[in-house]
Amino acid sequence: MEPLLFDYTGLERVRLGMPVCEALVAELATLPAGRVFVVMSGTLSRQTTLPDELKQVLGDRLAGIFDTMGAHSPRTDVLAALSEARTGAADILLAIGGGSMIDACKVIQFCLNAGIETEADLLRYAQFSDGARGDLCGTGPVSVRQQPVYQIAVPTTLSAAEYSNNAGVTDKAKGAKEGYKAPGLAPARIVYDPSLVLHTPDWLWLSTAIRALDHAVEGYCSADAHAFVQGHFLHAMRLFSASLPATKADPTDEDARALSQQAAWLAGCGLGRIRHGASHGIGYILGAMCGVPHGYTSCVMLPTVLRWNERVNGEQQREVGQALGAGQGNTAGFLRAWLRDLELPVSLREVGVKEHQLPMIAAAAARHNVVKANPRAVNSADDVMEILQLAW
């Protein structure tokens, strides 16, 4: 066999099924004393009593609450939160919300630990969506702190950003995404609270589940895949196939929510270490250029890319289909119909993409490294246009 190397993140513990404040008390009891800076969803901040509960639990350990992080972690918002975290002398970052909050905390952690204070210094570590790289990209910053800042994540969606050492940030002025990567960026602790996620809008919960499913499916079909990760991915598919229709039928079903959280946990295995393909890569472009939520990009692109790739990985797709319950039917067609049953979008038109934008999307996607890792070779913008037309 070929030699295999699998790098684990710095994740130490996952808690499932405990209310977030109760879990936080338990976590902080095991951690060195430090000040906690919270980056949380604006919806949770405005519509629940969680901010007051956090103030009561944290007391004088609270370094501040930032609740205006935009979708796709805009760089301007990340830098604003960084400034507040530095002013509050944060030692621990607590992300409560979706992937935008978790990715933002990764970059804030990155900056606090390395003493990065300016936008220009941060960009030296960036990898840009057109393939360009900052002059320090790939080197990883050296921590200037004796006790490095770390993150506790409380995910309220299923996109599984909590399992990777990668962080995505959006340059809203250019409509482009940039990435940051370094060992130890993934949260050290994760808390899954099935009752808290009842506040997550149904469309967001279900669509980010498909984002996690996308991790599992494209990971399973990746040239990098091996038995350890494929076992995780297949069971994630089985859990989603049961839990998502149950949640659709009864959004208050906390057991179904907990099953989906476990599926996202399984699907997150290998994030940042197992290359994905055109569904993810085109999705990054749709998010940055067209403002399409990442969950929706996977709803639209995953069945389409499976259809386009079928000639090169038909056997793997049949195994995916069996895990999802497709039997001997076509996996791409089954998945598209299943998404329709969940009342999720399956075309670019449904998520607001305009036909005149397709050539720009295709040109940008053809240069993207994740698209270049697709199982069926994407050799040009014309190939991407072929995929986009299938998704139209």
Residue, then its C-alpha position, 0 to 999 in steps of 0.5 A: m500500500e501507499p504510505l499514509l500520514f493523517d494529521y489530527t487537529g488540536l481538538e481535545r474534547v467534544r461535548l454533546g447534549m448539554p446546555v451551553c452555559e452548563a457546558l461552559v462552566a464545566e469547560l472553564a473549570t478545567l482550563p487556566a484562568g483567562r478572559v473570554f471574548v465571545v463572537m456570537s450570532g446576531t440572531l441569538s444575541r437579539q432573540t434569546t437571553l444567552p448574552d445575559e446568561l453568559k454575563q452571569v456565568l463568566g462574570d469578570r472573565l468576560a472580555g466582551i461580546f461581538d455580535t455583528m459578524g457578517a456572513h462569510s466572515p467579512r475581513t472588515d468585521v474580523l478586524a473589528a472583532l480582533s480590535e475588541a478582543r485585543t482591547g479586552a485582553a482575551d485569552i479564550l475565544l468563544a464562538i457561538g453560531g455558524g461557520s462565519m463566527i468560528d472562522a472569524c475566531k480562527v483568524i482572531q486567534f491567529c492574529l493574537n497569537a502571532g502579534i499581527e495587528t494590521e490588515a497588511d500584515l494579516l494579508r501576508y499570510a493569505q491564500f487568495s481565490d485566484g491562486a495568488r498567495g501572500d509572501l508568508c502564506g504557508t509558513g505559519p506565524v510564530s506565537v509570541r504568547q507564552q499561553p496561546v489563545y484558543q477557541i471553544a466553539v458552540p456550533t449552531t449550524l452543521s457546516a463543520a468549520e469547527y473541524s479544520n485548521n482552515a479559515g475563510v475570510t471575504d474581501k467584500a470590496k472585491g467579492a473574493k474569498e481568502g484563506y488562512k491555514a496554520p496548525g492549531l487553528a481548529p477549536a480546542r473544545i466543541v460544545y453541541d447543544p441540541s436545544l440551542v439550535l432550535h433557534t437556528p432557522d430551518w432553511l439554515w439548519l437543513s442547508t448547512a447539513i447538506r454542506a456537511l454532507d458535501h464534505a462527506v461525499e466529496g471526501y469519500c470520492s477524493a483521490d486522497a480518501h482512505a479507509f479511516v475517513q471513508g468509514h466516517f463519511l459513509h456513516a455520516m451519510r446514513l445519519f443524515s439520511a435519517s435525521l434530516p427528514a425527521t427534522k423536516a417533519d418535526p423541527t422541535d425533535e432534539d434527538a434528530r438534531a443531535l443525530s445531525q450534529q453527530a453526522a457533521w462530526l463524522a463528516g468533519c473528519g479530514l477537513g483541510r487534509i482530504r481534498h474536495g472537488a468542484s462542488h466545494g470549489i465552485g461554492y466558494i466562488l458563488g459565496a464570495m462573488c454572488g453572496v450565496p450561503h454556503g449551505y445553498t451552494s452545496c444544495v445546488m452544486l453537489p448533485t450537479v458535480l456528481r452528475w458531471n463526475e459520474r463517468v470517472n467515479g461511478e462505483q464510488q457514487r453507487e456506494v454513496g447512494q446506498a448509504l443515502g438510501a438510493g438503492q440501485g438508482n442514480t445517486a445524483g438524481f436521487l440526491r436532487a429529488w431528496l433535496r427537493d423533498l427537503e424544500l431546498p434549492v437545487s438550481l443556480r436560478e433559485v439561489g439568485v445567480k444571474e445568467h450574465q454572471l456565469p462566465m465570471i464564475a467559471a473563469a474564477a472557479a477554473r483557477h481555484n485550487v479546490v476545483k483543480a482537485n476535482p476527480r474528473a479533471v477541470n481543464s478550463a473555464d469551459d469545463v466549469m461552464e458545462i457544470l454551471q449549465l447543468a446547475w442552471 
